[in-house]
């Protein structure tokens, strides 16, 4: 991770992919990505689906995503429990926003790498 950078800027194992990535990419290309301000604009129906899809999209395990967010694994695990269980905890809005920021960062990084590869060939 670069000094003073909130996100890991090193080469990832594989480029982001999946439904969530492509949804964010469409929003970014249309100029709507930075205009979203509430968690209801998230294309997933539950926080559990959102976190699982985000980890898959980023090519990370759930533990790796928790670490990338700076969330303790036990807390992250409680966010993954079904709503009906006693151990479930509601994910705070800042966590939703952070995951979206991480996804958008990776999308922009992949786009930048794609453009650099295009111009250098």
Biopython code that builds the backbone (N, CA, C, O; Angstrom):
import numpy as np
from Bio.PDB.StructureBuilder import StructureBuilder

atoms = [
    (1, "UNK", "N", (0.844, -1.172, 0.000)),
    (1, "UNK", "CA", (0.000, 0.000, 0.000)),
    (1, "UNK", "C", (0.886, 1.232, 0.000)),
    (1, "UNK", "O", (1.863, 1.302, 0.746)),
    (2, "UNK", "N", (0.546, 2.201, -0.835)),
    (2, "UNK", "CA", (1.342, 3.420, -0.920)),
    (2, "UNK", "C", (1.166, 4.265, 0.339)),
    (2, "UNK", "O", (0.113, 4.241, 0.976)),
    (3, "UNK", "N", (2.211, 5.009, 0.685)),
    (3, "UNK", "CA", (2.162, 5.910, 1.832)),
    (3, "UNK", "C", (1.052, 6.936, 1.629)),
    (3, "UNK", "O", (0.969, 7.564, 0.573)),
    (4, "UNK", "N", (0.203, 7.104, 2.633)),
    (4, "UNK", "CA", (-0.854, 8.096, 2.575)),
    (4, "UNK", "C", (-2.052, 7.697, 1.733)),
    (4, "UNK", "O", (-2.940, 8.518, 1.502)),
    (5, "UNK", "N", (-2.098, 6.459, 1.269)),
    (5, "UNK", "CA", (-3.204, 6.002, 0.437)),
    (5, "UNK", "C", (-4.120, 5.105, 1.265)),
    (5, "UNK", "O", (-3.642, 4.207, 1.958)),
    (6, "UNK", "N", (-5.408, 5.334, 1.202)),
    (6, "UNK", "CA", (-6.354, 4.538, 1.972)),
    (6, "UNK", "C", (-6.587, 3.163, 1.371)),
    (6, "UNK", "O", (-7.046, 2.256, 2.066)),
    (7, "UNK", "N", (-6.283, 2.995, 0.110)),
    (7, "UNK", "CA", (-6.574, 1.749, -0.579)),
    (7, "UNK", "C", (-5.297, 1.066, -1.021)),
    (7, "UNK", "O", (-4.264, 1.707, -1.213)),
    (8, "UNK", "N", (-5.384, -0.233, -1.178)),
    (8, "UNK", "CA", (-4.268, -1.008, -1.682)),
    (8, "UNK", "C", (-4.135, -0.715, -3.171)),
    (8, "UNK", "O", (-5.041, -1.007, -3.952)),
    (9, "UNK", "N", (-3.006, -0.140, -3.557)),
    (9, "UNK", "CA", (-2.817, 0.208, -4.967)),
    (9, "UNK", "C", (-1.916, -0.790, -5.685)),
    (9, "UNK", "O", (-1.554, -0.582, -6.844)),
    (10, "UNK", "N", (-1.557, -1.864, -5.004)),
    (10, "UNK", "CA", (-0.713, -2.877, -5.636)),
    (10, "UNK", "C", (-1.536, -3.643, -6.666)),
    (10, "UNK", "O", (-2.765, -3.561, -6.685)),
    (11, "UNK", "N", (-0.855, -4.372, -7.499)),
    (11, "UNK", "CA", (-1.533, -5.172, -8.508)),
    (11, "UNK", "C", (-2.415, -6.209, -7.821)),
    (11, "UNK", "O", (-1.941, -6.936, -6.949)),
    (12, "UNK", "N", (-3.670, -6.288, -8.193)),
    (12, "UNK", "CA", (-4.553, -7.286, -7.615)),
    (12, "UNK", "C", (-4.388, -8.596, -8.372)),
    (12, "UNK", "O", (-3.847, -8.631, -9.477)),
    (13, "UNK", "N", (-4.869, -9.679, -7.752)),
    (13, "UNK", "CA", (-4.749, -11.000, -8.343)),
    (13, "UNK", "C", (-5.431, -11.075, -9.700)),
    (13, "UNK", "O", (-4.897, -11.659, -10.643)),
    (14, "UNK", "N", (-6.608, -10.482, -9.791)),
    (14, "UNK", "CA", (-7.333, -10.459, -11.050)),
    (14, "UNK", "C", (-8.173, -9.199, -11.083)),
    (14, "UNK", "O", (-8.495, -8.654, -10.027)),
    (15, "UNK", "N", (-8.538, -8.720, -12.261)),
    (15, "UNK", "CA", (-9.328, -7.491, -12.335)),
    (15, "UNK", "C", (-10.718, -7.708, -11.734)),
    (15, "UNK", "O", (-11.222, -8.831, -11.747)),
    (16, "UNK", "N", (-11.345, -6.648, -11.206)),
    (16, "UNK", "CA", (-12.687, -6.773, -10.660)),
    (16, "UNK", "C", (-13.645, -7.246, -11.734)),
    (16, "UNK", "O", (-13.484, -6.942, -12.916)),
    (17, "UNK", "N", (-14.642, -7.995, -11.301)),
    (17, "UNK", "CA", (-15.623, -8.507, -12.237)),
    (17, "UNK", "C", (-16.924, -8.749, -11.502)),
    (17, "UNK", "O", (-17.000, -8.541, -10.291)),
    (18, "UNK", "N", (-17.927, -9.177, -12.201)),
    (18, "UNK", "CA", (-19.193, -9.517, -11.575)),
    (18, "UNK", "C", (-20.248, -8.441, -11.753)),
    (18, "UNK", "O", (-19.992, -7.350, -12.261)),
    (19, "UNK", "N", (-21.432, -8.795, -11.316)),
    (19, "UNK", "CA", (-22.619, -7.951, -11.477)),
    (19, "UNK", "C", (-22.439, -6.588, -10.814)),
    (19, "UNK", "O", (-22.771, -5.562, -11.407)),
    (20, "UNK", "N", (-21.917, -6.571, -9.594)),
    (20, "UNK", "CA", (-21.746, -5.319, -8.867)),
    (20, "UNK", "C", (-20.730, -4.415, -9.555)),
    (20, "UNK", "O", (-20.956, -3.211, -9.683)),
    (21, "UNK", "N", (-19.612, -4.988, -9.999)),
    (21, "UNK", "CA", (-18.590, -4.211, -10.701)),
    (21, "UNK", "C", (-19.166, -3.572, -11.952)),
    (21, "UNK", "O", (-18.949, -2.386, -12.201)),
    (22, "UNK", "N", (-19.900, -4.350, -12.742)),
    (22, "UNK", "CA", (-20.436, -3.820, -13.992)),
    (22, "UNK", "C", (-21.521, -2.765, -13.739)),
    (22, "UNK", "O", (-21.663, -1.820, -14.515)),
    (23, "UNK", "N", (-22.276, -2.928, -12.666)),
    (23, "UNK", "CA", (-23.266, -1.916, -12.298)),
    (23, "UNK", "C", (-22.571, -0.601, -11.944)),
    (23, "UNK", "O", (-22.992, 0.466, -12.390)),
    (24, "UNK", "N", (-21.502, -0.681, -11.139)),
    (24, "UNK", "CA", (-20.749, 0.513, -10.768)),
    (24, "UNK", "C", (-20.081, 1.140, -11.989)),
    (24, "UNK", "O", (-20.019, 2.364, -12.105)),
    (25, "UNK", "N", (-19.585, 0.310, -12.894)),
    (25, "UNK", "CA", (-18.924, 0.817, -14.095)),
    (25, "UNK", "C", (-19.908, 1.607, -14.957)),
    (25, "UNK", "O", (-19.579, 2.679, -15.465)),
    (26, "UNK", "N", (-21.123, 1.065, -15.117)),
    (26, "UNK", "CA", (-22.146, 1.782, -15.893)),
    (26, "UNK", "C", (-22.463, 3.127, -15.247)),
    (26, "UNK", "O", (-22.600, 4.137, -15.937)),
    (27, "UNK", "N", (-22.579, 3.134, -13.906)),
    (27, "UNK", "CA", (-22.862, 4.385, -13.206)),
    (27, "UNK", "C", (-21.731, 5.388, -13.388)),
    (27, "UNK", "O", (-21.973, 6.576, -13.602)),
    (28, "UNK", "N", (-20.498, 4.904, -13.303)),
    (28, "UNK", "CA", (-19.348, 5.804, -13.447)),
    (28, "UNK", "C", (-19.300, 6.394, -14.849)),
    (28, "UNK", "O", (-19.041, 7.585, -15.017)),
    (29, "UNK", "N", (-19.547, 5.566, -15.848)),
    (29, "UNK", "CA", (-19.503, 6.047, -17.222)),
    (29, "UNK", "C", (-20.629, 7.036, -17.505)),
    (29, "UNK", "O", (-20.490, 7.920, -18.350)),
    (30, "UNK", "N", (-21.752, 6.879, -16.787)),
    (30, "UNK", "CA", (-22.862, 7.815, -16.995)),
    (30, "UNK", "C", (-22.752, 9.051, -16.112)),
    (30, "UNK", "O", (-23.563, 9.970, -16.221)),
    (31, "UNK", "N", (-21.738, 9.074, -15.227)),
    (31, "UNK", "CA", (-21.529, 10.218, -14.358)),
    (31, "UNK", "C", (-22.328, 10.175, -13.071)),
    (31, "UNK", "O", (-22.360, 11.164, -12.339)),
    (32, "UNK", "N", (-22.974, 9.057, -12.773)),
    (32, "UNK", "CA", (-23.819, 8.961, -11.583)),
    (32, "UNK", "C", (-23.128, 8.370, -10.364)),
    (32, "UNK", "O", (-23.698, 8.394, -9.274)),
    (33, "UNK", "N", (-21.932, 7.847, -10.512)),
    (33, "UNK", "CA", (-21.292, 7.119, -9.414)),
    (33, "UNK", "C", (-21.108, 7.969, -8.168)),
    (33, "UNK", "O", (-21.364, 7.497, -7.060)),
    (34, "UNK", "N", (-20.678, 9.195, -8.322)),
    (34, "UNK", "CA", (-20.400, 10.014, -7.158)),
    (34, "UNK", "C", (-21.634, 10.737, -6.641)),
    (34, "UNK", "O", (-21.575, 11.392, -5.600)),
    (35, "UNK", "N", (-22.744, 10.630, -7.347)),
    (35, "UNK", "CA", (-23.959, 11.296, -6.907)),
    (35, "UNK", "C", (-24.763, 10.449, -5.922)),
    (35, "UNK", "O", (-25.644, 10.973, -5.241)),
    (36, "UNK", "N", (-24.475, 9.154, -5.836)),
    (36, "UNK", "CA", (-25.215, 8.297, -4.915)),
    (36, "UNK", "C", (-24.820, 8.636, -3.491)),
    (36, "UNK", "O", (-23.630, 8.714, -3.186)),
    (37, "UNK", "N", (-25.793, 8.840, -2.611)),
    (37, "UNK", "CA", (-25.458, 9.203, -1.251)),
    (37, "UNK", "C", (-26.141, 8.345, -0.201)),
    (37, "UNK", "O", (-25.845, 8.492, 0.985)),
    (38, "UNK", "N", (-27.041, 7.456, -0.591)),
    (38, "UNK", "CA", (-27.665, 6.626, 0.430)),
    (38, "UNK", "C", (-27.504, 5.154, 0.116)),
    (38, "UNK", "O", (-27.242, 4.776, -1.026)),
    (39, "UNK", "N", (-27.661, 4.330, 1.132)),
    (39, "UNK", "CA", (-27.425, 2.897, 0.970)),
    (39, "UNK", "C", (-28.518, 2.228, 0.155)),
    (39, "UNK", "O", (-28.309, 1.120, -0.339)),
    (40, "UNK", "N", (-29.653, 2.844, -0.002)),
    (40, "UNK", "CA", (-30.731, 2.235, -0.770)),
    (40, "UNK", "C", (-30.427, 2.174, -2.256)),
    (40, "UNK", "O", (-31.105, 1.452, -2.986)),
    (41, "UNK", "N", (-29.431, 2.908, -2.724)),
    (41, "UNK", "CA", (-29.084, 2.874, -4.135)),
    (41, "UNK", "C", (-28.212, 1.668, -4.475)),
    (41, "UNK", "O", (-27.890, 1.444, -5.642)),
    (42, "UNK", "N", (-27.832, 0.897, -3.468)),
    (42, "UNK", "CA", (-27.020, -0.291, -3.680)),
    (42, "UNK", "C", (-27.846, -1.328, -4.435)),
    (42, "UNK", "O", (-29.000, -1.564, -4.077)),
    (43, "UNK", "N", (-27.281, -1.958, -5.477)),
    (43, "UNK", "CA", (-28.056, -2.872, -6.297)),
    (43, "UNK", "C", (-28.401, -4.201, -5.622)),
    (43, "UNK", "O", (-29.107, -5.013, -6.220)),
    (44, "UNK", "N", (-27.936, -4.446, -4.416)),
    (44, "UNK", "CA", (-28.224, -5.690, -3.714)),
    (44, "UNK", "C", (-29.449, -5.513, -2.822)),
    (44, "UNK", "O", (-29.841, -4.386, -2.521)),
    (45, "UNK", "N", (-30.054, -6.621, -2.398)),
    (45, "UNK", "CA", (-31.237, -6.521, -1.560)),
    (45, "UNK", "C", (-30.909, -6.632, -0.072)),
    (45, "UNK", "O", (-31.649, -6.099, 0.755)),
    (46, "UNK", "N", (-29.834, -7.303, 0.283)),
    (46, "UNK", "CA", (-29.471, -7.427, 1.701)),
    (46, "UNK", "C", (-27.993, -7.109, 1.876)),
    (46, "UNK", "O", (-27.215, -7.165, 0.923)),
    (47, "UNK", "N", (-27.618, -6.774, 3.102)),
    (47, "UNK", "CA", (-26.204, -6.498, 3.362)),
    (47, "UNK", "C", (-25.371, -7.767, 3.184)),
    (47, "UNK", "O", (-24.211, -7.689, 2.779)),
    (48, "UNK", "N", (-25.946, -8.928, 3.481)),
    (48, "UNK", "CA", (-25.222, -10.179, 3.306)),
    (48, "UNK", "C", (-24.888, -10.399, 1.837)),
    (48, "UNK", "O", (-23.755, -10.748, 1.505)),
    (49, "UNK", "N", (-25.865, -10.199, 0.953)),
    (49, "UNK", "CA", (-25.615, -10.349, -0.486)),
    (49, "UNK", "C", (-24.608, -9.313, -0.968)),
    (49, "UNK", "O", (-23.725, -9.621, -1.768)),
    (50, "UNK", "N", (-24.746, -8.086, -0.479)),
    (50, "UNK", "CA", (-23.850, -7.009, -0.880)),
    (50, "UNK", "C", (-22.408, -7.352, -0.524)),
    (50, "UNK", "O", (-21.516, -7.199, -1.360)),
    (51, "UNK", "N", (-22.163, -7.814, 0.704)),
    (51, "UNK", "CA", (-20.803, -8.140, 1.133)),
    (51, "UNK", "C", (-20.245, -9.340, 0.379)),
    (51, "UNK", "O", (-19.081, -9.338, -0.023)),
    (52, "UNK", "N", (-21.069, -10.360, 0.189)),
    (52, "UNK", "CA", (-20.601, -11.552, -0.550)),
    (52, "UNK", "C", (-20.264, -11.195, -1.997)),
    (52, "UNK", "O", (-19.234, -11.616, -2.523)),
    (53, "UNK", "N", (-21.134, -10.423, -2.632)),
    (53, "UNK", "CA", (-20.893, -10.021, -4.024)),
    (53, "UNK", "C", (-19.668, -9.116, -4.125)),
    (53, "UNK", "O", (-18.895, -9.224, -5.077)),
    (54, "UNK", "N", (-19.488, -8.229, -3.154)),
    (54, "UNK", "CA", (-18.320, -7.340, -3.165)),
    (54, "UNK", "C", (-17.038, -8.155, -3.054)),
    (54, "UNK", "O", (-16.087, -7.903, -3.795)),
    (55, "UNK", "N", (-16.991, -9.122, -2.148)),
    (55, "UNK", "CA", (-15.798, -9.960, -1.997)),
    (55, "UNK", "C", (-15.521, -10.722, -3.289)),
    (55, "UNK", "O", (-14.377, -10.794, -3.739)),
    (56, "UNK", "N", (-16.555, -11.284, -3.877)),
    (56, "UNK", "CA", (-16.392, -12.027, -5.132)),
    (56, "UNK", "C", (-15.915, -11.106, -6.247)),
    (56, "UNK", "O", (-14.999, -11.453, -6.993)),
    (57, "UNK", "N", (-16.521, -9.950, -6.360)),
    (57, "UNK", "CA", (-16.166, -8.981, -7.393)),
    (57, "UNK", "C", (-14.704, -8.573, -7.282)),
    (57, "UNK", "O", (-14.008, -8.434, -8.288)),
    (58, "UNK", "N", (-14.244, -8.382, -6.044)),
    (58, "UNK", "CA", (-12.859, -7.951, -5.816)),
    (58, "UNK", "C", (-11.866, -9.108, -5.861)),
    (58, "UNK", "O", (-10.655, -8.883, -5.841)),
    (59, "UNK", "N", (-12.361, -10.336, -5.922)),
    (59, "UNK", "CA", (-11.467, -11.491, -5.924)),
    (59, "UNK", "C", (-10.835, -11.721, -4.557)),
    (59, "UNK", "O", (-9.720, -12.232, -4.456)),
    (60, "UNK", "N", (-11.561, -11.338, -3.499)),
    (60, "UNK", "CA", (-11.056, -11.476, -2.134)),
    (60, "UNK", "C", (-11.893, -12.480, -1.364)),
    (60, "UNK", "O", (-13.052, -12.726, -1.698)),
    (61, "UNK", "N", (-11.299, -13.056, -0.334)),
    (61, "UNK", "CA", (-12.096, -13.837, 0.600)),
    (61, "UNK", "C", (-12.847, -12.852, 1.485)),
    (61, "UNK", "O", (-12.536, -11.662, 1.498)),
    (62, "UNK", "N", (-13.822, -13.340, 2.214)),
    (62, "UNK", "CA", (-14.552, -12.458, 3.122)),
    (62, "UNK", "C", (-13.621, -11.900, 4.201)),
    (62, "UNK", "O", (-13.752, -10.740, 4.592)),
    (63, "UNK", "N", (-12.691, -12.713, 4.680)),
    (63, "UNK", "CA", (-11.729, -12.234, 5.685)),
    (63, "UNK", "C", (-10.836, -11.143, 5.102)),
    (63, "UNK", "O", (-10.511, -10.173, 5.787)),
    (64, "UNK", "N", (-10.441, -11.298, 3.843)),
    (64, "UNK", "CA", (-9.611, -10.285, 3.197)),
    (64, "UNK", "C", (-10.387, -8.975, 3.006)),
    (64, "UNK", "O", (-9.828, -7.890, 3.167)),
    (65, "UNK", "N", (-11.671, -9.081, 2.664)),
    (65, "UNK", "CA", (-12.484, -7.875, 2.530)),
    (65, "UNK", "C", (-12.634, -7.179, 3.879)),
    (65, "UNK", "O", (-12.547, -5.954, 3.962)),
    (66, "UNK", "N", (-12.858, -7.955, 4.930)),
    (66, "UNK", "CA", (-12.960, -7.374, 6.276)),
    (66, "UNK", "C", (-11.677, -6.621, 6.623)),
    (66, "UNK", "O", (-11.728, -5.510, 7.150)),
    (67, "UNK", "N", (-10.534, -7.225, 6.327)),
    (67, "UNK", "CA", (-9.251, -6.577, 6.607)),
    (67, "UNK", "C", (-9.085, -5.322, 5.765)),
    (67, "UNK", "O", (-8.590, -4.308, 6.257)),
    (68, "UNK", "N", (-9.487, -5.374, 4.520)),
    (68, "UNK", "CA", (-9.374, -4.201, 3.630)),
    (68, "UNK", "C", (-10.232, -3.046, 4.136)),
    (68, "UNK", "O", (-9.875, -1.879, 3.977)),
    (69, "UNK", "N", (-11.374, -3.387, 4.751)),
    (69, "UNK", "CA", (-12.262, -2.374, 5.320)),
    (69, "UNK", "C", (-11.761, -1.877, 6.670)),
    (69, "UNK", "O", (-12.180, -0.820, 7.143)),
    (70, "UNK", "N", (-10.870, -2.637, 7.285)),
    (70, "UNK", "CA", (-10.419, -2.292, 8.631)),
    (70, "UNK", "C", (-11.410, -2.724, 9.690)),
    (70, "UNK", "O", (-11.400, -2.207, 10.807)),
    (71, "UNK", "N", (-12.271, -3.676, 9.340)),
    (71, "UNK", "CA", (-13.285, -4.175, 10.271)),
    (71, "UNK", "C", (-12.790, -5.474, 10.907)),
    (71, "UNK", "O", (-12.242, -6.330, 10.214)),
    (72, "UNK", "N", (-12.977, -5.627, 12.212)),
    (72, "UNK", "CA", (-12.615, -6.895, 12.840)),
    (72, "UNK", "C", (-13.423, -8.035, 12.215)),
    (72, "UNK", "O", (-14.595, -7.865, 11.881)),
    (73, "UNK", "N", (-12.789, -9.189, 12.063)),
    (73, "UNK", "CA", (-13.469, -10.323, 11.435)),
    (73, "UNK", "C", (-14.761, -10.658, 12.166)),
    (73, "UNK", "O", (-15.768, -10.947, 11.519)),
    (74, "UNK", "N", (-14.762, -10.629, 13.469)),
    (74, "UNK", "CA", (-15.962, -10.977, 14.248)),
    (74, "UNK", "C", (-17.122, -10.020, 13.914)),
    (74, "UNK", "O", (-18.268, -10.457, 13.805)),
    (75, "UNK", "N", (-16.839, -8.759, 13.757)),
    (75, "UNK", "CA", (-17.869, -7.780, 13.388)),
    (75, "UNK", "C", (-18.382, -8.068, 11.978)),
    (75, "UNK", "O", (-19.590, -8.094, 11.741)),
    (76, "UNK", "N", (-17.463, -8.281, 11.055)),
    (76, "UNK", "CA", (-17.825, -8.573, 9.665)),
    (76, "UNK", "C", (-18.699, -9.822, 9.608)),
    (76, "UNK", "O", (-19.687, -9.875, 8.874)),
    (77, "UNK", "N", (-18.317, -10.824, 10.396)),
    (77, "UNK", "CA", (-19.070, -12.080, 10.433)),
    (77, "UNK", "C", (-20.512, -11.842, 10.905)),
    (77, "UNK", "O", (-21.445, -12.460, 10.393)),
    (78, "UNK", "N", (-20.685, -10.952, 11.877)),
    (78, "UNK", "CA", (-22.033, -10.623, 12.364)),
    (78, "UNK", "C", (-22.858, -9.932, 11.283)),
    (78, "UNK", "O", (-24.078, -10.085, 11.241)),
    (79, "UNK", "N", (-22.203, -9.177, 10.413)),
    (79, "UNK", "CA", (-22.918, -8.551, 9.302)),
    (79, "UNK", "C", (-23.399, -9.589, 8.300)),
    (79, "UNK", "O", (-24.371, -9.366, 7.579)),
    (80, "UNK", "N", (-22.704, -10.737, 8.259)),
    (80, "UNK", "CA", (-23.060, -11.789, 7.303)),
    (80, "UNK", "C", (-24.175, -12.719, 7.798)),
    (80, "UNK", "O", (-24.798, -13.419, 7.000)),
    (81, "UNK", "N", (-24.424, -12.725, 9.104)),
    (81, "UNK", "CA", (-25.477, -13.600, 9.638)),
    (81, "UNK", "C", (-26.835, -13.179, 9.096)),
    (81, "UNK", "O", (-27.082, -11.991, 8.888)),
    (82, "UNK", "N", (-27.722, -14.154, 8.866)),
    (82, "UNK", "CA", (-29.077, -13.803, 8.422)),
    (82, "UNK", "C", (-29.763, -12.890, 9.446)),
    (82, "UNK", "O", (-29.505, -12.977, 10.646)),
    (83, "UNK", "N", (-30.628, -12.026, 8.952)),
    (83, "UNK", "CA", (-31.300, -11.041, 9.794)),
    (83, "UNK", "C", (-32.079, -11.679, 10.945)),
    (83, "UNK", "O", (-32.229, -11.075, 12.007)),
    (84, "UNK", "N", (-32.569, -12.886, 10.735)),
    (84, "UNK", "CA", (-33.407, -13.561, 11.723)),
    (84, "UNK", "C", (-32.616, -14.106, 12.915)),
    (84, "UNK", "O", (-33.213, -14.489, 13.922)),
    (85, "UNK", "N", (-31.282, -14.147, 12.817)),
    (85, "UNK", "CA", (-30.482, -14.737, 13.889)),
    (85, "UNK", "C", (-30.145, -13.710, 14.961)),
    (85, "UNK", "O", (-30.120, -12.505, 14.710)),
    (86, "UNK", "N", (-29.886, -14.218, 16.156)),
    (86, "UNK", "CA", (-29.571, -13.344, 17.296)),
    (86, "UNK", "C", (-28.229, -12.637, 17.118)),
    (86, "UNK", "O", (-28.037, -11.542, 17.648)),
    (87, "UNK", "N", (-27.294, -13.248, 16.378)),
    (87, "UNK", "CA", (-25.958, -12.672, 16.219)),
    (87, "UNK", "C", (-25.858, -11.625, 15.118)),
    (87, "UNK", "O", (-24.831, -10.958, 15.000)),
    (88, "UNK", "N", (-26.901, -11.468, 14.314)),
    (88, "UNK", "CA", (-26.872, -10.498, 13.220)),
    (88, "UNK", "C", (-26.748, -9.078, 13.752)),
    (88, "UNK", "O", (-27.366, -8.711, 14.751)),
    (89, "UNK", "N", (-25.928, -8.286, 13.056)),
    (89, "UNK", "CA", (-25.796, -6.854, 13.361)),
    (89, "UNK", "C", (-25.983, -6.074, 12.075)),
    (89, "UNK", "O", (-25.499, -6.469, 11.014)),
    (90, "UNK", "N", (-26.686, -4.971, 12.183)),
    (90, "UNK", "CA", (-26.899, -4.096, 11.029)),
    (90, "UNK", "C", (-25.582, -3.403, 10.691)),
    (90, "UNK", "O", (-24.893, -2.894, 11.574)),
    (91, "UNK", "N", (-25.244, -3.390, 9.418)),
    (91, "UNK", "CA", (-24.022, -2.740, 8.972)),
    (91, "UNK", "C", (-24.258, -1.225, 8.956)),
    (91, "UNK", "O", (-25.250, -0.769, 8.389)),
    (92, "UNK", "N", (-23.362, -0.438, 9.569)),
    (92, "UNK", "CA", (-23.573, 1.015, 9.575)),
    (92, "UNK", "C", (-23.420, 1.607, 8.173)),
    (92, "UNK", "O", (-22.702, 1.056, 7.339)),
    (93, "UNK", "N", (-24.087, 2.717, 7.918)),
    (93, "UNK", "CA", (-24.011, 3.347, 6.591)),
    (93, "UNK", "C", (-22.583, 3.632, 6.136)),
    (93, "UNK", "O", (-22.294, 3.554, 4.942)),
    (94, "UNK", "N", (-21.690, 3.960, 7.059)),
    (94, "UNK", "CA", (-20.301, 4.247, 6.675)),
    (94, "UNK", "C", (-19.627, 2.994, 6.102)),
    (94, "UNK", "O", (-18.769, 3.103, 5.226)),
    (95, "UNK", "N", (-20.004, 1.822, 6.583)),
    (95, "UNK", "CA", (-19.435, 0.578, 6.056)),
    (95, "UNK", "C", (-19.931, 0.324, 4.634)),
    (95, "UNK", "O", (-19.165, -0.105, 3.771)),
    (96, "UNK", "N", (-21.227, 0.592, 4.392)),
    (96, "UNK", "CA", (-21.765, 0.472, 3.031)),
    (96, "UNK", "C", (-20.992, 1.397, 2.094)),
    (96, "UNK", "O", (-20.580, 1.003, 1.003)),
    (97, "UNK", "N", (-20.808, 2.631, 2.544)),
    (97, "UNK", "CA", (-20.108, 3.622, 1.718)),
    (97, "UNK", "C", (-18.663, 3.209, 1.457)),
    (97, "UNK", "O", (-18.159, 3.375, 0.346)),
    (98, "UNK", "N", (-17.999, 2.675, 2.472)),
    (98, "UNK", "CA", (-16.610, 2.248, 2.311)),
    (98, "UNK", "C", (-16.491, 1.126, 1.289)),
    (98, "UNK", "O", (-15.597, 1.152, 0.443)),
    (99, "UNK", "N", (-17.375, 0.148, 1.358)),
    (99, "UNK", "CA", (-17.329, -0.957, 0.387)),
    (99, "UNK", "C", (-17.568, -0.428, -1.021)),
    (99, "UNK", "O", (-16.890, -0.840, -1.962)),
    (100, "UNK", "N", (-18.530, 0.484, -1.174)),
    (100, "UNK", "CA", (-18.762, 1.082, -2.501)),
    (100, "UNK", "C", (-17.535, 1.848, -2.978)),
    (100, "UNK", "O", (-17.183, 1.780, -4.156)),
    (101, "UNK", "N", (-16.880, 2.575, -2.075)),
    (101, "UNK", "CA", (-15.662, 3.313, -2.442)),
    (101, "UNK", "C", (-14.557, 2.357, -2.887)),
    (101, "UNK", "O", (-13.870, 2.622, -3.873)),
    (102, "UNK", "N", (-14.384, 1.261, -2.173)),
    (102, "UNK", "CA", (-13.366, 0.269, -2.537)),
    (102, "UNK", "C", (-13.675, -0.294, -3.923)),
    (102, "UNK", "O", (-12.782, -0.416, -4.762)),
    (103, "UNK", "N", (-14.946, -0.637, -4.161)),
    (103, "UNK", "CA", (-15.339, -1.172, -5.468)),
    (103, "UNK", "C", (-15.120, -0.144, -6.577)),
    (103, "UNK", "O", (-14.608, -0.479, -7.645)),
    (104, "UNK", "N", (-15.501, 1.088, -6.326)),
    (104, "UNK", "CA", (-15.315, 2.137, -7.334)),
    (104, "UNK", "C", (-13.832, 2.390, -7.597)),
    (104, "UNK", "O", (-13.425, 2.610, -8.738)),
    (105, "UNK", "N", (-13.027, 2.356, -6.525)),
    (105, "UNK", "CA", (-11.580, 2.536, -6.685)),
    (105, "UNK", "C", (-11.005, 1.437, -7.576)),
    (105, "UNK", "O", (-10.223, 1.715, -8.485)),
    (106, "UNK", "N", (-11.391, 0.206, -7.317)),
    (106, "UNK", "CA", (-10.887, -0.912, -8.121)),
    (106, "UNK", "C", (-11.362, -0.825, -9.561)),
    (106, "UNK", "O", (-10.622, -1.174, -10.481)),
    (107, "UNK", "N", (-12.588, -0.361, -9.764)),
    (107, "UNK", "CA", (-13.107, -0.198, -11.113)),
    (107, "UNK", "C", (-12.309, 0.859, -11.861)),
    (107, "UNK", "O", (-11.928, 0.655, -13.014)),
    (108, "UNK", "N", (-12.053, 1.995, -11.203)),
    (108, "UNK", "CA", (-11.272, 3.055, -11.832)),
    (108, "UNK", "C", (-9.830, 2.617, -12.081)),
    (108, "UNK", "O", (-9.247, 2.954, -13.111)),
    (109, "UNK", "N", (-9.260, 1.874, -11.150)),
    (109, "UNK", "CA", (-7.899, 1.371, -11.316)),
    (109, "UNK", "C", (-7.818, 0.422, -12.512)),
    (109, "UNK", "O", (-6.879, 0.496, -13.304)),
    (110, "UNK", "N", (-8.797, -0.464, -12.641)),
    (110, "UNK", "CA", (-8.817, -1.395, -13.780)),
    (110, "UNK", "C", (-8.972, -0.636, -15.091)),
    (110, "UNK", "O", (-8.332, -0.969, -16.088)),
    (111, "UNK", "N", (-9.826, 0.387, -15.086)),
    (111, "UNK", "CA", (-10.025, 1.200, -16.291)),
    (111, "UNK", "C", (-8.729, 1.928, -16.658)),
    (111, "UNK", "O", (-8.358, 1.990, -17.830)),
    (112, "UNK", "N", (-8.048, 2.474, -15.658)),
    (112, "UNK", "CA", (-6.778, 3.176, -15.869)),
    (112, "UNK", "C", (-5.722, 2.218, -16.447)),
    (112, "UNK", "O", (-5.009, 2.566, -17.388)),
    (113, "UNK", "N", (-5.634, 1.025, -15.881)),
    (113, "UNK", "CA", (-4.661, 0.045, -16.370)),
    (113, "UNK", "C", (-4.987, -0.351, -17.803)),
    (113, "UNK", "O", (-4.087, -0.533, -18.623)),
    (114, "UNK", "N", (-6.276, -0.485, -18.104)),
    (114, "UNK", "CA", (-6.706, -0.840, -19.455)),
    (114, "UNK", "C", (-6.298, 0.258, -20.445)),
    (114, "UNK", "O", (-5.797, -0.031, -21.532)),
    (115, "UNK", "N", (-6.518, 1.509, -20.059)),
    (115, "UNK", "CA", (-6.149, 2.625, -20.933)),
    (115, "UNK", "C", (-4.635, 2.732, -21.103)),
    (115, "UNK", "O", (-4.155, 3.021, -22.199)),
    (116, "UNK", "N", (-3.889, 2.503, -20.037)),
    (116, "UNK", "CA", (-2.425, 2.533, -20.125)),
    (116, "UNK", "C", (-1.911, 1.434, -21.045)),
    (116, "UNK", "O", (-0.994, 1.656, -21.837)),
    (117, "UNK", "N", (-2.503, 0.253, -20.939)),
    (117, "UNK", "CA", (-2.087, -0.854, -21.789)),
    (117, "UNK", "C", (-2.398, -0.542, -23.256)),
    (117, "UNK", "O", (-1.626, -0.891, -24.150)),
    (118, "UNK", "N", (-3.519, 0.108, -23.490)),
    (118, "UNK", "CA", (-3.927, 0.464, -24.844)),
    (118, "UNK", "C", (-2.970, 1.480, -25.461)),
    (118, "UNK", "O", (-2.584, 1.350, -26.623)),
    (119, "UNK", "N", (-2.593, 2.483, -24.685)),
    (119, "UNK", "CA", (-1.729, 3.541, -25.220)),
    (119, "UNK", "C", (-0.286, 3.103, -25.365)),
    (119, "UNK", "O", (0.439, 3.645, -26.199)),
    (120, "UNK", "N", (0.147, 2.135, -24.573)),
    (120, "UNK", "CA", (1.548, 1.699, -24.674)),
    (120, "UNK", "C", (1.749, 0.618, -25.739)),
    (120, "UNK", "O", (2.890, 0.248, -26.015)),
    (121, "UNK", "N", (0.675, 0.102, -26.346)),
    (121, "UNK", "CA", (0.858, -0.892, -27.405)),
    (121, "UNK", "C", (0.839, -0.287, -28.764)),
    (121, "UNK", "O", (0.980, -0.998, -29.758)),
]
sb = StructureBuilder()
sb.init_structure("model")
sb.init_model(0)
sb.init_chain("A")
sb.init_seg("    ")
for serial, (resi, resn, name, xyz) in enumerate(atoms, 1):
    if name == "N":
        sb.init_residue(resn, " ", resi, " ")
    sb.init_atom(name, np.array(xyz, "f"), 0.0, 1.0, " ", f" {name:<3s}", serial, name[0])
structure = sb.get_structure()
